[in-house]
Amino acid sequence: MPEHPAVKESTRDISNITRMRNAFGDRFKLLCGVDTLAMEELLMGADGWVGGLVCAFPEETVAVYRLVKAGRIEEALKIYRWFLPLLELDIHAKLVQYIKLAEVQVGLGSEYVRAPRLTLVGKERERILKVINDALAIRPALPDYKAISAELQSI
């Protein structure tokens, strides 16, 4: 058994972080499993975040995490508010295709998907590209989150 067993909380009910802390204390690491609730669950005591958009936006994901854990909430919130339209790509049935398209737009991957998934085409692809490109057009400069001690990382 791992030294720190973990639970991925994906119910979309952030109060479950408090329920699990009340029931189990620190026996388990609690991980947010819903990108659009990451900051909220981190604020409620989640130890980490199992992110989907981290594949395309690793720096923003780590910045939000470290800033929240360091108590620099205003800075984290600025990034998170910008990030939310992109994070919403992770809560759709085609999340794999959406995330892979975001990876392509930032130069980190390809759109290739294995069957039965299909690469995005037509109006849907245009709609998702607009979400991604609109965000990229106003991508915020990140504060020096890398200077925040790695000791803040719970996992």
BALUMBA-254029 format. One record per residue (C-alpha): x, y, z; residue number from 1. Coordinates in nm, 3 decimals, m for minus. Layout:
<nodes>
+---------+---------+---------+-----+
!       x !       y !       z !   n !
+---------+---------+---------+-----+
!       X !       Y !       Z ! NUM !
...
+---------+---------+---------+-----+
</nodes>
This chain:
<nodes>
+---------+---------+---------+-----+
!       x !       y !       z !   n !
+---------+---------+---------+-----+
!   0.000 !   0.000 !   0.000 !   1 !
!   0.136 !   0.344 !  m0.085 !   2 !
!   0.263 !   0.561 !   0.197 !   3 !
!  m0.011 !   0.815 !   0.123 !   4 !
!  m0.318 !   0.655 !  m0.036 !   5 !
!  m0.528 !   0.903 !  m0.228 !   6 !
!  m0.887 !   0.954 !  m0.329 !   7 !
!  m0.983 !   1.133 !  m0.649 !   8 !
!  m1.292 !   1.340 !  m0.568 !   9 !
!  m1.496 !   1.379 !  m0.889 !  10 !
!  m1.854 !   1.413 !  m0.767 !  11 !
!  m1.871 !   1.786 !  m0.841 !  12 !
!  m1.978 !   1.844 !  m0.479 !  13 !
!  m1.696 !   2.041 !  m0.320 !  14 !
!  m1.842 !   1.984 !   0.025 !  15 !
!  m1.722 !   1.623 !  m0.007 !  16 !
!  m1.370 !   1.750 !   0.061 !  17 !
!  m1.489 !   1.865 !   0.405 !  18 !
!  m1.694 !   1.547 !   0.458 !  19 !
!  m1.391 !   1.329 !   0.384 !  20 !
!  m1.160 !   1.543 !   0.602 !  21 !
!  m1.414 !   1.519 !   0.885 !  22 !
!  m1.446 !   1.141 !   0.843 !  23 !
!  m1.084 !   1.046 !   0.773 !  24 !
!  m0.864 !   1.337 !   0.878 !  25 !
!  m0.534 !   1.318 !   0.693 !  26 !
!  m0.549 !   0.940 !   0.640 !  27 !
!  m0.595 !   0.993 !   0.264 !  28 !
!  m0.464 !   1.254 !   0.024 !  29 !
!  m0.764 !   1.415 !  m0.144 !  30 !
!  m0.731 !   1.502 !  m0.511 !  31 !
!  m0.968 !   1.719 !  m0.710 !  32 !
!  m1.081 !   1.529 !  m1.018 !  33 !
!  m1.288 !   1.801 !  m1.185 !  34 !
!  m1.085 !   2.075 !  m1.353 !  35 !
!  m1.360 !   2.336 !  m1.318 !  36 !
!  m1.359 !   2.292 !  m0.939 !  37 !
!  m0.985 !   2.274 !  m0.884 !  38 !
!  m0.933 !   2.605 !  m0.711 !  39 !
!  m1.246 !   2.566 !  m0.503 !  40 !
!  m1.149 !   2.219 !  m0.384 !  41 !
!  m0.789 !   2.325 !  m0.316 !  42 !
!  m0.926 !   2.606 !  m0.100 !  43 !
!  m1.143 !   2.356 !   0.086 !  44 !
!  m0.842 !   2.139 !   0.165 !  45 !
!  m0.779 !   1.912 !  m0.133 !  46 !
!  m0.415 !   1.809 !  m0.144 !  47 !
!  m0.382 !   1.807 !  m0.520 !  48 !
!  m0.546 !   1.814 !  m0.858 !  49 !
!  m0.575 !   1.544 !  m1.124 !  50 !
!  m0.587 !   1.785 !  m1.417 !  51 !
!  m0.682 !   1.729 !  m1.778 !  52 !
!  m0.576 !   2.062 !  m1.926 !  53 !
!  m0.238 !   2.030 !  m1.757 !  54 !
!  m0.129 !   1.854 !  m2.079 !  55 !
!  m0.170 !   2.179 !  m2.272 !  56 !
!  m0.121 !   2.431 !  m1.990 !  57 !
!   0.123 !   2.284 !  m1.738 !  58 !
!   0.254 !   2.617 !  m1.613 !  59 !
!  m0.089 !   2.766 !  m1.546 !  60 !
!  m0.200 !   2.447 !  m1.369 !  61 !
!   0.104 !   2.440 !  m1.142 !  62 !
!   0.082 !   2.817 !  m1.084 !  63 !
!  m0.278 !   2.793 !  m0.961 !  64 !
!  m0.189 !   2.499 !  m0.737 !  65 !
!   0.121 !   2.655 !  m0.582 !  66 !
!  m0.032 !   3.000 !  m0.541 !  67 !
!  m0.338 !   2.858 !  m0.364 !  68 !
!  m0.122 !   2.643 !  m0.136 !  69 !
!   0.092 !   2.948 !  m0.056 !  70 !
!  m0.217 !   3.154 !   0.032 !  71 !
!  m0.169 !   3.388 !  m0.263 !  72 !
!  m0.536 !   3.363 !  m0.352 !  73 !
!  m0.578 !   3.686 !  m0.551 !  74 !
!  m0.296 !   3.588 !  m0.788 !  75 !
!  m0.432 !   3.234 !  m0.826 !  76 !
!  m0.783 !   3.364 !  m0.888 !  77 !
!  m0.668 !   3.590 !  m1.170 !  78 !
!  m0.516 !   3.292 !  m1.352 !  79 !
!  m0.806 !   3.060 !  m1.267 !  80 !
!  m1.067 !   3.301 !  m1.401 !  81 !
!  m0.875 !   3.322 !  m1.727 !  82 !
!  m0.830 !   2.943 !  m1.728 !  83 !
!  m1.194 !   2.845 !  m1.662 !  84 !
!  m1.320 !   2.848 !  m2.025 !  85 !
!  m1.033 !   2.612 !  m2.109 !  86 !
!  m1.094 !   2.395 !  m1.803 !  87 !
!  m1.453 !   2.353 !  m1.917 !  88 !
!  m1.318 !   2.158 !  m2.216 !  89 !
!  m1.242 !   1.879 !  m1.965 !  90 !
!  m1.603 !   1.827 !  m1.856 !  91 !
!  m1.742 !   1.721 !  m2.192 !  92 !
!  m1.779 !   1.375 !  m2.344 !  93 !
!  m1.519 !   1.470 !  m2.608 !  94 !
!  m1.268 !   1.592 !  m2.352 !  95 !
!  m0.988 !   1.387 !  m2.508 !  96 !
!  m1.032 !   1.550 !  m2.848 !  97 !
!  m1.075 !   1.896 !  m2.695 !  98 !
!  m0.763 !   1.867 !  m2.481 !  99 !
!  m0.559 !   1.729 !  m2.771 ! 100 !
!  m0.670 !   2.023 !  m2.988 ! 101 !
!  m0.556 !   2.259 !  m2.712 ! 102 !
!  m0.222 !   2.078 !  m2.703 ! 103 !
!  m0.180 !   2.135 !  m3.077 ! 104 !
!  m0.258 !   2.505 !  m3.041 ! 105 !
!   0.018 !   2.548 !  m2.783 ! 106 !
!   0.264 !   2.328 !  m2.970 ! 107 !
!   0.269 !   2.037 !  m2.725 ! 108 !
!   0.092 !   1.749 !  m2.897 ! 109 !
!  m0.113 !   1.616 !  m3.184 ! 110 !
!  m0.482 !   1.573 !  m3.258 ! 111 !
!  m0.447 !   1.201 !  m3.319 ! 112 !
!  m0.701 !   0.996 !  m3.123 ! 113 !
!  m0.758 !   0.621 !  m3.120 ! 114 !
!  m1.086 !   0.465 !  m3.225 ! 115 !
!  m1.364 !   0.483 !  m3.137 ! 116 !
!  m1.287 !   0.852 !  m3.087 ! 117 !
!  m1.270 !   1.070 !  m3.396 ! 118 !
!  m1.071 !   1.386 !  m3.464 ! 119 !
!  m1.284 !   1.699 !  m3.444 ! 120 !
!  m1.417 !   1.843 !  m3.769 ! 121 !
!  m1.646 !   2.117 !  m3.894 ! 122 !
!  m1.834 !   2.361 !  m3.675 ! 123 !
!  m1.754 !   2.178 !  m3.352 ! 124 !
!  m1.381 !   2.201 !  m3.425 ! 125 !
!  m1.418 !   2.570 !  m3.512 ! 126 !
!  m1.609 !   2.633 !  m3.187 ! 127 !
!  m1.345 !   2.463 !  m2.971 ! 128 !
!  m1.062 !   2.637 !  m3.158 ! 129 !
!  m1.233 !   2.969 !  m3.084 ! 130 !
!  m1.242 !   2.892 !  m2.711 ! 131 !
!  m0.875 !   2.798 !  m2.715 ! 132 !
!  m0.755 !   3.082 !  m2.937 ! 133 !
!  m0.961 !   3.345 !  m2.750 ! 134 !
!  m0.790 !   3.234 !  m2.429 ! 135 !
!  m0.446 !   3.229 !  m2.588 ! 136 !
!  m0.499 !   3.585 !  m2.711 ! 137 !
!  m0.528 !   3.707 !  m2.351 ! 138 !
!  m0.305 !   3.452 !  m2.178 ! 139 !
!  m0.186 !   3.616 !  m1.857 ! 140 !
!   0.172 !   3.661 !  m1.752 ! 141 !
!   0.235 !   3.433 !  m1.458 ! 142 !
!   0.381 !   3.551 !  m1.128 ! 143 !
!   0.697 !   3.382 !  m1.004 ! 144 !
!   0.515 !   3.071 !  m0.884 ! 145 !
!   0.828 !   2.859 !  m0.940 ! 146 !
!   0.991 !   3.035 !  m0.646 ! 147 !
!   0.724 !   2.897 !  m0.415 ! 148 !
!   0.881 !   2.611 !  m0.226 ! 149 !
!   0.829 !   2.265 !  m0.369 ! 150 !
!   0.759 !   2.164 !  m0.009 ! 151 !
!   0.407 !   2.299 !  m0.062 ! 152 !
!   0.338 !   2.011 !  m0.295 ! 153 !
!   0.142 !   1.750 !  m0.104 ! 154 !
!   0.194 !   1.472 !  m0.353 ! 155 !
+---------+---------+---------+-----+
</nodes>
